[in-house]
């Protein structure tokens, strides 16, 4: 007999069933409450004591007759993953410019070889991009989901004459060929573009709000040093009034964490936290700028390559947020399961399918830069991450493209024996290809925080499957 190497024991910190632990297997999509006795047996791999639990463990694929059975389960998961991948649509990011009207305190763009200032795309470039998108979607029948175009930057919605002209041209092209559109914007000049989105299938406007006015304005300010809070709020209000979906992003760090309750109460008073999830989404994000610069220093100055463990700083921040949320109903509404790695468990009562890659950049994502280059990831646009060019001629580095497309946890030696690989999906591909860094996030701690917050609200679903 063989205990799955993907069995993971989490603490049960809920008031109910304190004598139990939480057993999870992300390969087999199983989660159960189990007694401490069984948790100890699994932790120590003590097969001699399994007797009374044998049937339960085999039935739920925590225990196999041989390693070959688990290897078959992994092959099945791989096949299922790639079948589901076909249902996703291509992701196309268009950056009309890398210029930006803000000078945010934590922006790392000018430190990672992204040109801070640049010319805009030309109309010819947009024509070429449109043809490439249509050809790619038409030729690659493997992906049946609708493709999505996302405007990125820099700041895509710059209300200069040239900025307005090229964005409106892109939007008209999307309207003509029926492409859904999303926008990642600071929102400060959205009012001058909002009417241009009429008649388009708008997926979302992602807008960053980092706290109440006095905090947000210390972090997100114009090139002239002026705060952007009022314009950001006006942009969100405009989207809500027009019925356009908003993805509110808040970058959390030590500077603003203690002000999250105030921000949440403001959002709640506005009624935004009660909007349908499809209309008002929330992303609580970590500040990754320091980590990226750390990786650059490791590789460029110290010659290091290999694994880098995620800092526990961000886990501590998540824990602090979750603790504050226990005594603040508005913050609890703002703290969505998506931020804690358990969204599907919370909403559907089941674990997600095994995850073989980190994001769409590994398979179905292209980014079109204003200088004519193509990248896989909109946030990874250093010279050594170029996939090819779309202008003046279309050319793709097939070898580099294959590196991205082939990257998955099932063929990454660094992930081979990791119990968390089917929830992690492997390291960020941009870090791996750009800096030869395998970024190991503290998955266990993140999921544990999620269970601590939401287990009391989903425990009945687990009971239906579980062993009490």
N, C-alpha and C positions, 0 to 999 in steps of 0.2 A: 504493500500500500504506500501511497505517496501523498503527503499534504501539499496542496498547491503553494507555489512560491509567491503567489499573488494574494494570499490571505493577509489582511491587515487588521490589527486590533486597535480600536479607538476607545477612549474613555467615554462612559455615559455619565455626564454631569447633570442630567435632569433629575428632578425630584422623584420621578416615577422609576421603579425598578432599579434602585441604587446598587443592588447586588449583581447587576449585569454589566457586561461590556458590549461594545458594538463590533461585530465582525463584518468586514467588507471585502469583497473580491471584485475588482473593477474589470477583470477579464470576463468573468461570468455574470456580471451585473447582479450580484447578490448582496443583500444586506440583512443581517439578523441581530437581534438581541440574544446574547448567550450568557450563561452563568460564568462566574469567575473561574470555576474549575476547568471548564472547557477552554477558556481564554489562555490559562496557564499551560494546558496541554499543547495548544497550537503554538504558543510562543517558544516552548522548549522542544517542539517537534517530538513529543513523547508518544510514539505510536502504541506503546504497550498499555497506555491508560485510556485509549480511545473507545474501547468496548461499548459502553452504553450510548455513545454518540455516533457510532459508526454509520448507522442508516441515514441519520440526518445529514451528516457531512457528505456522504456519497451522493445522496439525492440532490443536494444543492451544489455539487461540484467543488466543494472545499477539499474533498479527499478523492483521489483517483486510485485506480488499480495499478497504474504505472505512469511514468513520465511521458510515455508515448501518448497517453490519453490527453494529457494537458497540451502537448505539442499539437495534437489534432485540433483541440479547442482554439489554439492560437491561429492555426491555419484557417479555421472557420471564421474567426474574428477578422482576419485579414481580408478574406473574401467578402464578408458582409460590409466591412468598411469601404472597400472600393466600389461595391455596388451602390451604397448610399451616397458615395462621392459623386456618382453619375447624376444624382438628382439635384446636385447643387449647380448654380449658375456661375459663369465666369465673373470674376471681380476685376473691374478696370478702374484704375485711379488716374485721373488727369490733373496734373499740376500746371495751371496756366502760367504760374510764375513762382519763384522761390522768394520773392520780396514779401515783406510783411509790414503792416503799419504799427505793430506792437513791438515791445522790447521786454518780454516777460522775464522775470528774474531767474527762472529755472530752464529757459530755453537752451538747448544744446546744439541747435542747428548749425551755427557758425563754427562749432568745434569738431564736427565730424565730417568735414569735407563737403557739406552742403553749402553752396554759395548763398550768402545772405541776400545779396542783390543780384538780380538777373533780368534779362529781357523777357518779355512775354512770348508765348507761342504766337506763331503767325496763323493766319486763316488757312494757308496751305497745309500747315502741320495738322490742324484740326480735321481737315478733309482727309488727310492720310490716316489719322487715327481712326476716324469713322469707318473707312474702308477696311482697315485691319480688324477692327472689332467685328464688323459684319462678316468678313471672311472667316475669322477664327470661330465665331459662333456657328456659322453655316457648315464649315468643314469639319469641326470637331463635334460630331454628333453625340459623343460619349456623355456630355453634360447636358441634361435635359432641362435643368432649372433656368429661370429667366436670368439673363446677364444683368449686372448692375454697374452703372458708372458712378463714381464718387469724385467730386471735386475736392482737391487737396492743395497743399501748398508747402511752405509759405502760407500766405493768406489768399485764398482764391477769390474772395469777394472784395476786391480793391476798387473803390469808386472813382478811379481815374478814367479819363476818356478811353485810353487803351484797355484798361481793365474791364470796363463795362462792355466794350465792343467785343472782346474775345470771349467773355463769359456768355454773353447773349448769343453769340454765334454757336458756342458749344451746346447751349440749352436748346437752340433751334434744331441743331443736328439730332440731339436726343429725341426731341419731339417728333421729328420727321420719321425716324426709324423705330420709334416706340420703346426707347430704352429708359428703364427706371433710373432715377437720379438720387444721389445722396450728397451731402455737403459737410465737410469738416471746416468749421469757420469760427472765428472769435466773435462774430455777430455784430461787431461795432458799426458796420456799414450795410447790414442786411436790409434795412428799410429801403435802400436805393436799388435793391435787386428783387425784392419779394414779388412784385407783379410779374417779373419775367418767368416765374415758376408756374404761372397759371397754365392749366392743361397738361402738366407733366405729372407723372407718377412719382411723387417725392417719397423716397424711402425714409429719410431722416435728415434733420439738421443737427449735427453734433456741435454743441456750444459749451464752452468751459466756464463754470462759475465756481470760484474757489473759496467762497465764504461770504459773510456779511460785508457791507460796503468798505469799512475801514481795513479789512483784511484783504479782500479781493484787489483793492486799488494799490496795495503795497506789492502785489505780486504780478499783476497783469495791467501794464500801463503802456501808454503810447510812446512813440519815439521822443515826444516832447515832455514826457514825464507825467502826463495827465492820466488819472485813473479811468478805468473803463467800465466800472460797475453799472452805472446808470444806462449806458448804451447796451450793455449785455442783457440787463433785465428787460429793456424795451424790445430787444430782439426776440427773447423768449416769449414775451407777451404777444408779440406780433404773430409768431408761429402758432401759438395756442389759439389766438383769435381766428386765424385762417384755417384751423384744423389740420395744420401740418405737423407731422411727428417730430418730437424733440428727443434727442439723446443728451441729457444733461451730464456733463463730465465734471467731476471734482477731483483734483489732484491733491492727495492728502499727505501731509508731512507734519513735522513738529511745530511748524509755524502756525498752521491753521486748525489742527485737530481739536483743540479745546473750544473752537468757535463753531463746530459742526452742529451742535444742538440749536444754536441761534439761527443758523442757515436753514436747518430742517424745519424749524417752526415758521420761518418766513415762507418757505415753499408750501407748507401745509396751510397757512393762512390764505395763500393765493389760490388754494384748491388744486394745485398741480399734483400733489401726491395722491389725490383721489382720482385722477384721470386714468383711463384705460392704459394698461401697460404698452399697448401698441402706439399710443399717442404721446406718452411721456415716460421715457426710459431713463434710468440713472446708472451711471458708471462711476464707482469710487475707485480711483486709479492711484497707483503708487508713483512717486516721483522717480523715474528711471534715469534721469540725466546723470546723477552721480555714478550709478552703476555702469553706464555706458562709457563714461570717461575712465572709470577704473579698469574696465576691460581693455580700453585703448592703451592705457599705461602699462598693463601687464604684457600685452603682446608687442607693442611698439618700442617700449623702453626697457622691458625686462626679459623679452624673448620667450614668454611663457605661452604654452598652449595646453588645453586639457579642460578638466572640470573646474567650475567655480560654483561654490554653494551660495545660494541666495541668502542675503542678510536676514537675521531675525528681527531687524529693525521694523520691517514692514509688517511682520506677524504681530509684533508688539503694538503697532499702530492699530491693526485690525482688532486686536483684543481690547484695546482702549475704547475704540468706537463701539464695539459690541457691549461693553460694560456700561457705557454712557447710554446706549439705546434701551437698556433694561429699565431705566428710570425716565425715559423721554419718549413718549409715544410717537412724536413726529419723526425723531431720528430712527426709530424702529421701522417706520414706514419708508424712510429713505434708504435704510440698509437692506438692499434687495439680496435674495439668495444668489444672484449672478455674481456678486462680489466675493462670495465665499465658497464657490466651487460646488454648490449643491442645488443649482436651479432646477434641474430635471427631477431630482428626488423630491423637492418641495412641491413643484407644480404638477407632476405626473405620478408621483409615488413610486418611481423606479429610477435606477441608476442609468446614466447615459451609455450608449454603445461604446465599446473600447475605442480609444482615441489613438490613432497611429501617427498623427503629425500635429504640430502646434497650431498652425493656422493656414488660411487659404493660400498664403504666399508660396507654400511648398507645392501647390498643385494647379491652382486655377486663378492666380492673381498676376496682373501686369500693371506696372505704373509707367505712365508716359510723362517724361520730364520736359520742361520748356526748352531744353537745349537739343532735343531730338533723340535722347537716349531712352532705353527701356530698362526698368528694374522689376524685380519680383515683388519687393516690399516698398510701400511708400515711405516708411521710416528708415529704410536702409539704402541710401542712395550714394554711397561712396564709390569711387571710381572702380575699385576692384569687385564691386557687386553688380556691375553693368551686365545685363543679359544680351543687349544688342542695341540696334538703332531702328527708329522708324522714319527718320528724316535726315538727310535728303533721300537716302535709299533705305529700304527695309532689309535688315540683316540680323540674324540671331546667332548667338554663340551656342550651338547645339550641345557642346560638351558641358558648358556651364549650366544650361537649362536642365540637362539630364541630372546634374548634381542636385538641383533644387527638387525636381520631380521625384527623384529616387529616395529622398531623405525621409525616413520613417523610423519609428522605434523598433520595428521588426528587423531592420538591417543595420542598426547603429550599435556597434560593439559596446559603446559606453552605457547603453540602456539595457543590455541583454538580461542582466540579472536583477534589475530594479523592480521592486514590488509595485511601484507607483507609475510605471511607464504607461499604462493604459488609461490613466486619468490625466497624466502630464502631457503626453503626446511628444515628449522629447524636447530638446533645447530649442530656443529661438533660432530659426534658420539663418537670420541675418548675422547673429553673433557667431554662429558656427562657421558660416562661409566667409564672413568678413574678418573675424579675429581668431578663428580656430578655437573658439571658446564653447564649452558645453555648460550651459547655465542650468544648474539644478535648483529649481525653486523649492522652497520648504512646503511641499504639497501636504504632508501629514499635518503640519501645524495649521495650515489654512483651512483644510477640511474639518479639523477638530474645532476650530472657532465656529465654522458653519454649523456643525452638529450641536455645539453648546448653545447657539442662539436658537436654532430651529427644531431641534429634536423634540422638545415638548409639543410642538405643533404638528409633527408628523409621526409621532410614536405609534398612533393607532394603525397607520399604514404598515409600519414595520411589524407590529404585533400580528397582523394578518398573515405575515410570512414567517414570523419569528418563533422562537423556542423560549417559552417563559416558564 
